[in-house]
Amino acid sequence: QVQLVESGGGLVQPGGSLRLSCAASGIFFSINAMGWYRQAPGKQRELVATITNGGVANSGDSVKGRITISRDNVKNAVYLQMNSQKPEDTVVYYCNVLRKVLGDKVTEYWGQGTQVTVSS
């Protein structure tokens, strides 16, 4: 029943900005972290940024200095502001929800993906 609804993807010019949004529904337990990953065809899924319930953020090396991640714990939503977009940012972005169950055991949920294209 958990659903992650993603929005904000699309076409942006090099150097431009866009904002990705993800809203989770059907959540009956607390969410420990939310974030965004991206994956190009034939490559491993790559961390973009995550943020915990306490507001601790982590980001991947490829986007450091160009992104800001935030969340709304009431709405179970996470937002990714991406600036200074580059052609290599053209990839599918996936929303992620992480829930700790017991000890080191975790449960993760993924969105269907939203395409970002950086082109003139």
C-alpha positions in Angstrom: 0.0 0.0 0.0 3.0 2.3 0.2 3.1 4.6 -2.7 5.7 7.3 -3.6 4.4 10.0 -6.0 7.3 11.8 -7.8 7.0 15.1 -9.7 9.2 17.9 -11.0 11.2 16.1 -13.6 11.6 17.4 -17.2 13.7 19.4 -19.5 16.1 22.1 -18.2 18.8 24.1 -19.8 22.5 23.7 -18.7 23.1 25.9 -15.7 19.4 26.0 -14.9 17.5 24.7 -11.9 14.6 22.4 -11.1 12.9 21.0 -8.0 11.9 17.4 -7.5 9.2 16.4 -5.1 8.2 13.1 -3.6 5.2 12.4 -1.4 4.7 9.1 0.4 1.3 7.6 1.2 0.2 4.5 2.9 2.8 4.8 5.6 1.8 3.3 8.9 5.2 3.4 10.7 7.6 6.2 11.2 10.0 7.1 8.3 13.6 7.3 9.4 15.0 8.8 6.2 13.9 10.0 2.7 15.9 10.9 -0.3 16.8 10.7 -4.0 18.9 8.4 -6.0 19.6 8.3 -9.7 20.5 5.6 -12.2 21.7 5.6 -15.8 21.1 2.6 -18.0 23.6 -0.2 -17.3 25.0 1.6 -14.3 24.5 1.2 -10.5 22.1 3.4 -8.7 23.8 6.4 -7.3 23.1 8.5 -4.2 22.0 12.0 -4.8 20.9 13.1 -1.3 19.1 11.8 1.8 17.8 13.4 4.9 16.8 11.9 8.2 13.9 12.8 10.5 16.3 14.8 12.5 17.4 16.9 9.5 20.8 15.3 8.9 21.6 15.4 5.2 24.0 13.4 3.1 24.8 13.9 -0.6 26.7 12.2 -3.3 30.0 13.6 -4.6 28.7 14.2 -8.1 26.2 16.8 -6.8 27.9 18.3 -3.8 27.4 22.1 -3.7 24.6 22.0 -6.3 21.7 20.6 -4.4 19.6 21.2 -1.4 17.4 18.6 0.2 14.5 19.2 2.6 11.6 17.3 4.0 8.1 17.8 5.5 7.6 15.1 8.2 3.9 16.0 8.5 3.3 15.4 4.8 5.8 12.6 4.5 7.4 14.5 1.6 10.9 15.2 0.4 12.1 17.9 -1.9 15.3 18.2 -4.0 16.4 21.6 -5.3 19.0 21.1 -8.0 21.0 24.1 -9.4 23.7 24.5 -12.0 22.5 21.5 -13.9 24.9 19.8 -16.2 24.3 17.4 -19.2 25.6 14.5 -17.1 22.7 15.1 -14.8 20.5 13.7 -17.5 19.2 10.5 -15.9 16.3 9.0 -14.1 15.8 10.0 -10.5 14.2 7.8 -7.9 12.6 8.7 -4.6 13.6 6.5 -1.6 12.0 5.9 1.8 13.9 4.1 4.5 12.3 2.6 7.6 14.2 0.9 10.4 12.4 -2.1 11.7 14.6 -3.8 14.3 18.3 -3.3 14.9 20.1 -3.2 11.5 17.0 -4.4 9.6 15.6 -1.8 7.3 12.7 -1.6 4.8 13.1 0.5 1.7 10.5 1.8 -0.8 11.2 3.2 -4.2 9.3 5.5 -6.6 8.8 4.7 -10.2 11.4 7.3 -11.3 11.2 10.7 -13.0 13.3 11.7 -16.0 15.5 14.8 -15.9 17.0 16.0 -19.2 19.6 18.8 -19.3 19.9 20.1 -22.8 20.1 23.4 -24.8 
